[in-house]
Amino acid sequence: MTRLELTEKIVSTKISKGLTWKGLAAGIGPGSEIVYTAALLGQMVLTPGEAAKAGALLDLTEDEAKLLTFPPMRGAGVTMPPTDPLIYRFYELLQNYGTTWKALIEEEFGDGIMSAIDFSMTIEREPDPKGDRVKIGMSGKFLPFKRY
């Protein structure tokens, strides 16, 4: 089974069992529901213990669960520019604000990047009388470019 086929099986089983990503994450362990969801969607890895718990929740074979512990081909299956409307909005944010974020980060920290590896993220619902809002927080370690 390929990692893409496993992801399709996970999503299909989640739907047929009426599970939620939040519920699956709670059953896998105490870590981030974002990381667990990303792992189940083929973008991150689980520890062997987490993979075994995910396997039990999703009726995976031992080999399928073990596949969740191997580094994935991150970004596989993502079309650029994205065609999904929700994902495209993030692409649009980068188009409109990417240079601004870069300028402000470099002014504050210097020449470097924000890590997407030493990184954390939160996603929250923010009630609003005009319609609930999506609140996303991202925190990545600053990594200065080094001269050599």
C-alpha positions in Angstrom: 0.0 0.0 0.0 1.3 3.5 -0.8 1.1 6.4 1.6 -1.5 8.1 -0.6 -3.7 4.9 -0.6 -3.3 4.7 3.2 -4.5 8.3 3.5 -7.5 7.5 1.3 -8.3 4.5 3.5 -7.9 6.6 6.7 -10.3 9.3 5.4 -12.8 6.7 4.2 -12.8 4.9 7.6 -13.1 8.1 9.5 -16.2 9.0 7.5 -17.8 5.5 7.7 -17.2 5.3 11.5 -18.4 8.9 12.1 -15.1 9.9 13.7 -13.7 13.5 14.0 -10.1 14.6 13.6 -10.3 16.0 17.2 -11.7 12.7 18.5 -9.0 10.7 16.7 -6.3 13.0 18.0 -7.6 12.5 21.6 -7.5 8.7 21.1 -3.9 8.8 19.7 -2.3 10.8 22.5 -1.7 14.0 24.4 0.0 15.8 21.5 -1.2 18.4 19.0 -4.4 17.6 17.2 -2.9 19.5 14.2 0.2 17.3 14.1 -1.9 14.1 14.5 -4.3 15.2 11.8 -1.4 16.1 9.5 0.1 12.7 10.1 -3.2 10.9 9.3 -3.4 13.0 6.1 0.1 11.9 5.1 2.2 15.0 6.0 3.8 14.1 9.3 5.0 11.0 11.2 3.6 9.3 14.3 5.6 7.5 17.0 5.2 3.7 17.0 2.9 3.9 20.0 0.8 6.7 18.4 0.6 4.7 15.1 -0.6 1.6 17.0 -3.4 3.6 18.7 -4.3 5.2 15.3 -4.4 1.8 13.8 -6.7 0.4 16.4 -9.1 3.4 16.0 -9.1 3.2 12.2 -9.0 -0.6 11.7 -5.6 -0.5 10.1 -3.4 -3.6 9.6 -0.1 -3.7 11.5 1.8 -2.8 8.3 -0.5 0.1 7.5 -0.1 1.5 11.0 3.7 1.1 10.7 3.6 3.1 7.5 2.5 6.1 9.6 5.9 6.1 11.4 7.9 6.7 8.2 8.8 10.1 6.8 6.2 11.1 4.2 6.7 12.9 0.9 5.4 16.2 2.3 3.3 18.3 -0.1 2.6 15.3 -2.3 -0.8 15.6 -4.0 -1.0 19.4 -3.5 -1.6 21.2 -6.8 0.1 24.7 -7.2 -1.5 27.0 -7.2 -4.1 25.2 -5.0 -7.5 24.6 -6.5 -9.4 24.0 -3.3 -11.0 27.3 -2.3 -10.0 27.2 1.4 -6.4 26.2 0.7 -6.3 28.8 -2.1 -7.1 31.5 0.5 -3.8 30.7 2.2 -2.0 31.0 -1.1 -3.8 34.3 -1.7 -2.6 35.5 1.8 1.0 34.7 0.7 0.5 36.6 -2.6 -0.9 39.7 -0.8 1.0 39.7 2.4 4.1 37.6 1.9 6.4 40.5 1.1 5.0 42.4 4.1 5.6 39.5 6.4 9.1 39.1 5.1 9.9 42.8 5.5 8.5 43.0 9.0 10.2 39.8 10.2 13.5 40.9 8.8 13.2 44.3 10.4 12.5 42.7 13.7 14.9 39.7 13.6 17.4 40.3 10.8 18.2 38.2 7.7 16.7 34.7 8.2 13.6 32.5 8.1 10.9 31.2 10.3 11.2 27.5 10.8 8.4 25.3 9.7 10.1 22.4 11.5 10.6 23.9 15.0 7.1 25.2 14.8 3.7 25.2 16.5 0.2 26.2 15.4 -3.2 26.7 16.9 -6.6 26.8 15.2 -9.5 28.2 17.1 -13.1 29.3 16.5 -13.6 32.9 17.5 -17.3 33.8 18.0 -18.4 37.0 16.3 -21.9 38.5 15.9 -21.3 38.9 12.2 -20.3 35.2 11.8 -17.7 33.1 13.5 -14.1 33.7 12.6 -11.1 31.4 12.1 -8.2 32.3 14.3 -4.8 30.7 13.4 -1.7 31.3 15.4 1.7 30.2 14.2 5.0 30.3 16.0 8.3 29.2 14.4 11.8 29.5 15.6 13.8 32.2 13.9 16.8 30.8 12.0 19.3 33.5 10.9 21.2 32.9 7.7 24.9 32.2 8.4 27.8 33.5 6.6 30.6 31.1 5.8 
